[in-house]
Amino acid sequence: MPVKYFPALFVFLWATGFIGAGFAMPYAEPFWFMTARFFIAAIILAVWALATGARWPDRRGLVNAAIVGCLIHGIYLSGVFWAVRHGLPAGMTALVSGLQPLITTLIAALFLREVVLPRQWLGLLIGFCGVALVVAPKFSLSSGGINPATLSAALAAVLAISIGTVWQKRFAVKIDLKTGTTVQYIAAGILTGLLSLGFETQTVIWSGELLFAMVWLVLVLSIGAILLLLILIGQGEVSKVASFFYLVPGTAAIMAYLLFGETLTLVQIAGMVLTTFGVALATLQRTGQKKKPAV
């Protein structure tokens, strides 16, 4: 598949994660589920790496891959799942997550010295407004799940993936994708495993829905979508890659409409159009700038 289609494929695959999470959460606690998911993905990737003779990272590479894994997978995914599990409404979760491209771009500008044009900042702000419109029907301040604990978990998750994205670009982009991601998942699995032992009962209700969610999230998200994300980070500016996350809520809303018959309002459609415009503005190539060749 041509590299130019990678962003669209990433957005589509990442959006399916919200569907998979909906299937899994009634049957397993979030930290336990994440631990199982991460270690299964690590085993699959390790076998793939060994079969292809992929190069394993040196000691410094191992440390950097482990840090990225704990941030992007361990803290981000677990924080979002934990917040939703403890009552944070989907709309509020999506709105807090919508801060991620802005935070990532700010960190990239400060620590990677990426040049962010006023047009790109405007595109990011427009994209955030579009996300707000998309999640508006599910937004509520009356839920008892909105409290300092759930909001802190969601915000910590957003900060973690923002820092993890920049860390990957700065320190881990040259590590082989298969072996590096294997290390990421092992580190993330250890982190969530400790959290599960400390704060959960490890109660699991085995069901077809849980097994389907596990298979889907491991193969499609933990392997397919994450590898695409790491490729995009390696090939482009972090600020541009982060803006693609704005397209996820709208894509997920369309999926929910097609699969589960959820309402898709004119306000949401307007939000999708606004978000798409914002992302286009943020990722538009500067005049005279040459594209980097695909690696």
N, C-alpha and C positions, 0 to 999 in steps of 0.2 A: 504494500500500500504506500502511495506517495506520502512523503513527510507532511505536505501541506494539509492533509486530512487528519493528522494526529490530534490537533486541538478539538475538532468536532467529535472525534471518536472518544477522546478523553472525557469531554463534558457528558456525552451520552452514558458512558460506562460509570462515571462517578455519580451521576444522578440515580442510577439503579441501586446505589448503596442505601438510599433512603427507603426504597421498597423492601430490600432485604432486611434492613434493621427492623422494619415494621413486622415482618414475619417472625423474627428471632426473639425480640424482647419479652413477649409474654411467657416464654418458655425457659429462659436462662438469664442469670444475672450478668450485667455488662462486663465486668472484669473477667469472669470465668469464660464467657463467650469469646472475648477478645484474645485471651491467652490461648485457647484451643485454636482459634483462627490463625493466630500468628505462627504457632509452632507447626501447624499443618502446612501453611504456606512456606515456611522455612525448609521443611523436609522436601517439598516438591522442588523448590529452587535449588537446594543443595544437590539433589540427584541430577537435575538438569546441568548444573555447573560442573559436576564431576564427570558426567557423560560427555560434555563438550570440551573438557580440559581447560575450563576458564581459570584465569589467574586469581588467586586469593590475595586480598590486601595485606600490606605489611602492618606492623604494630600500630603505626600512626593512623593508617587507613582503617584498621579495625576499630580504633577509638572513635574516629570521626563518623564512621558508619553506624556505630552503636548510639552515638549522640543523636544523629539524624533519626534513627529508628525510634528512640524513646520520645522524641519531640513530635514527629509527623504521625507516627502510628500509636505509640503507647499513650501519650498524654492527649493528643488531639482527638482521636477516635473514642478513647475511653471517656474523656471529658464530656463530649457531646452525648454519647450513649447514657452516661450516668445522669446528666442533666435531664434528658428526656424521660429516663426511667423514673426519676424522682419528681416528675410533674411539670417541668418547664414546657410551656406550650410550643408546638411546632413553629408557629409564626415568630415567637420571640427567639427561639433557637436559630432560625434562619436569619433573622435580622442581626443578631449578634455575630453570626458567622459571616454576614455580609461586610463586616469591618475588616475581614482578613486581607483582601487585596490592598486596601488603603494602608494597613499596618505593615504588610510585607513590602510595599513600595517605599514607605518611609524608611524602614530598616535597610533596604537595599541602597537607597540614596545615601544614607549615613555611613554604612559600613562597606559597601561594594563600590561606592562612588559612581553608581549608575546615574546618568543624566536623565532626569525626568522633566519633560517639557510641560509648560502650563497646559497645553492641549491634553496631555496624558492625565494630569491631575483632574482636569475638568471631566474627562471621560470616566475616570474612576468615581467621581462624585455623582455624575449622571447615572452610572451603573448602579451605585448604591441606592439612589432614589428609585430606580426601576425595580430593584429587588424588594424594596419596601412596598411598592404597589403589588408585586406578585404575591407576597406573603400577607397582605392586608386582610384578606378574608379569614385567615387563621390567627390573626393577631389579637391578643386579649391581655388586659392588665388585671382582670378579675380572678385569674386562676390562683389557687393556693400554692401552686408549684413555683410561682415567681417569688423567690426569697434570696437572701445573700448567698446561700450555699449553691443553689442551682445556677444563679447568674455568674458566680465566681468560677464555677466549673466550666461554663460555656466560654467565658472570657479567657480563662487559662488555656482552653483548647485552641482558641483562635490565636493567642500569642504563641503557643507552642508550634503550630504549623507554620506561622509566619517566620519565626526564628529558624525552624528546621529547614524551610525552603531556602533561606539565605545561607545557612550553614552548608547545605548540600552544594550550592553553587560555589561557595568560597573554598571548601575544604575536601569535598568528596566527589566532585563531578568526574574525576579521572578514574575512579574505581570501577572495575567491571560491574555491569548492572546485575548480573546473576549472583555473583558472590557478595557484592556489596549489599544487595537487598536481602540476601539470606542472613547476613550479620545484623541488619536492621531489625528483622523480625525476631531473631533470637533475643536481642536486647529488649525489644518491646515486649516480648512474651514473658521474659523474666520480670520486668517491671509490673505488668498487669497481673502476673501470677502472684507476686508478693501482695499486691493490693487486694486480690481476691481472697487470699488466705487471711489477710488482716481485717477485711471489712465485709466479707460475704459468707454465705452458708454453703456455697457450692451446690445448691439445689438445682437440679435440671429436670425438666419435664420433657422427655423424649417424644418427638412427634415428627410427622412428615414435613411440617412447616419449618421446624428447627433444622432438620437435615438439609432441606432445600436451601434455606438461608445460608447455612454454613458452606455448602458446595458453591453456591453462587458468589458469596462474598470472598471466598478464598480465591477462586479461579478468575472471576471477572474483576473484582476490586483489588484484592491484595496482590495479584500477579499482573493482570492485564492493565488496569487503570494506573496503578502505581508505577509500573515500568514506563508507561507512556508519560506520566508526569515527570519522572526523572530524566527521560530523554528530552522533553521540552525544556526543563531547567538547564540541561547541559547545552542546548543549542540556542537559547534565546535569553533576553533580558528577563530577570526575575519579575519586574513590574508587569511586563506583558503577560507572562505565564500566569501570574496571580489574578489578572483581570478575567481570565477564562472562568474562574470560579463563580463570577456573577451570573453566568448563563445556566448554572446548575439548578437553582430553585425553579426557574421557568420550565426547564426540561423535565424536572421531577413533577411539576404540576400537570404538564401535558400527559406524562405517563400515568399519573393517578387518574386523570380524566378518562383516558383510553382503557385502562385496566380495571379500575374500580368505580367508574361512573361519578367521580367527584366533580363538583361544580367548577366550571372554568368561566369566570366573569369577564366582562369587558374591561374592568379595571386591571385584572391580571394580564389580559392580552396587551393592554396599553403598557403595562409594566415590562412585559417581555420585549416589546418594540423599543422602549426607552433603554432597557438594559443592553440590547443588541447594539443600539446606536452608541451607547457609552463605551462598550468594549471595542467597537470599531474605532472610535476616536482614540482610545488609549493604546491600541495596538497598531494603528496606521503607521506605515513606514515613512520615515522622514524623506523628503525630496532629496534625491541624489545619493541616498544611503544604499549601499549594496547589501544584498542578502548574504548571510554567511552560508557557505556550502554545507549541505547535509553531511553529517559524520557517518 
